[in-house]
Amino acid sequence: MSLCKVLFFATLKDRAGVRQSTLELPEGITVRELKVILQEHFPSIKPVLPNALIAVNREYALDDTPIPSEAEIALFPPVSGG
């Protein structure tokens, strides 16, 4: 298990009710598995989580990206624009 810092930005911060949290995550977990854990800890973000952008150690990550020990994870709401 590893402690990871999770940062919430913009509307995700409002939905989660916190700006940041520390979660104990299993070694070798992927972003996809992280999303399941986040939904358990922060049920109010579940509707927007599938479209959220996730960065691991300041680099955008895909669902199959592994999360290293003691990572900093940032969640951003989906963005649109023209």
C-alpha positions as CSV (number, residue, x, y, z in Angstrom):
1,M,0.0,0.0,0.0
2,S,1.1,3.5,-0.7
3,L,-0.1,6.9,0.3
4,C,-1.1,9.2,-2.6
5,K,-2.2,12.8,-2.6
6,V,-5.3,13.5,-4.6
7,L,-6.1,17.0,-5.7
8,F,-9.5,18.1,-7.0
9,F,-9.9,21.1,-9.2
10,A,-12.8,23.4,-10.3
11,T,-16.2,21.7,-10.2
12,L,-14.7,18.4,-9.0
13,K,-13.5,20.2,-5.9
14,D,-17.0,21.4,-5.3
15,R,-18.5,18.0,-5.8
16,A,-15.9,16.2,-3.6
17,G,-16.3,18.8,-0.9
18,V,-12.5,19.0,-0.4
19,R,-9.5,20.5,-2.3
20,Q,-7.3,17.5,-1.6
21,S,-7.2,14.2,0.2
22,T,-4.7,11.5,0.9
23,L,-5.6,7.9,0.0
24,E,-3.9,4.6,0.7
25,L,-3.7,2.8,-2.6
26,P,-2.6,-0.7,-3.5
27,E,0.7,-1.1,-5.3
28,G,0.4,-1.3,-9.1
29,I,-3.1,0.2,-9.2
30,T,-4.1,1.7,-12.5
31,V,-6.1,4.9,-13.2
32,R,-9.1,2.8,-14.1
33,E,-9.0,1.0,-10.7
34,L,-8.4,4.4,-9.0
35,K,-11.7,5.7,-10.4
36,V,-13.5,2.9,-8.6
37,I,-11.9,3.8,-5.3
38,L,-12.6,7.5,-5.8
39,Q,-16.3,6.7,-6.5
40,E,-16.4,4.9,-3.1
41,H,-14.8,7.7,-1.2
42,F,-16.4,10.6,-3.1
43,P,-19.8,9.3,-4.4
44,S,-20.8,12.8,-5.6
45,I,-18.1,12.9,-8.3
46,K,-19.3,9.6,-9.9
47,P,-21.5,11.3,-12.6
48,V,-18.6,13.3,-14.0
49,L,-15.7,11.0,-13.2
50,P,-15.9,9.1,-16.6
51,N,-15.1,12.3,-18.4
52,A,-12.7,13.8,-15.9
53,L,-9.0,14.4,-16.9
54,I,-6.6,12.7,-14.5
55,A,-2.9,13.6,-14.2
56,V,-0.4,11.4,-12.3
57,N,2.7,13.3,-11.1
58,R,1.8,16.2,-13.4
59,E,1.3,14.2,-16.6
60,Y,-2.0,13.4,-18.1
61,A,-2.8,9.7,-17.7
62,L,-5.0,7.1,-19.5
63,D,-7.1,4.5,-17.8
64,D,-4.4,1.8,-18.1
65,T,-1.7,4.0,-16.7
66,P,-0.1,2.5,-13.5
67,I,0.1,4.8,-10.5
68,P,3.5,4.8,-8.8
69,S,4.0,4.8,-5.0
70,E,3.4,8.2,-3.3
71,A,2.1,9.7,-6.5
72,E,0.4,13.1,-6.8
73,I,-3.0,12.6,-8.6
74,A,-4.9,15.6,-9.9
75,L,-8.5,15.5,-11.2
76,F,-9.8,18.1,-13.6
77,P,-13.3,18.4,-15.0
78,P,-13.8,17.9,-18.7
79,V,-13.1,21.0,-20.7
80,S,-14.6,22.2,-23.9
81,G,-14.1,25.1,-26.1
82,G,-13.6,26.4,-29.5
